[in-house]
Amino acid sequence: VQQFLQRVTILPVSATASQTAYQLMESFFLSHGLLTPDALIAATALEHGLTLYTRNVRHFQMIPGLTVVQPY
């Protein structure tokens, strides 16, 4: 695990990402069941302009501006 984590960049949740996550929850909690951890992940990816690689594409596909890729 430590060897794998040495290659990973850890991005802290910023105030901006936190606010964006809150807005995403307001928009997609009832309609899509978006939960807090996924909202924070999406908001952080949006803030940094990153592509989100996940096997749970359906958790994120409704978020505008977020590029989501299923790796396999």
C-alpha positions, 0 to 999 in steps of 0.5 A: 500500500505504501509503495502505491501511495508514493505515486499518488498526489493527495489533493486536500478539500479546499473551501472552494471545493467544499462550496461546490460540493454543497451546490452539487448536493443541492442539485443532485441529492434528491434527483440522483442520490448524490452523497457527500463523499462523491460530491467532494470527489467531483468538486475537487476534480472540477476545481483542478480540471481533472478527469475522474476515473471511476467504475461508478460512472452513474454516480457522476455522469449528471454533473456538468463540466465533469469528465468521467471515464470508466477505466475498464 
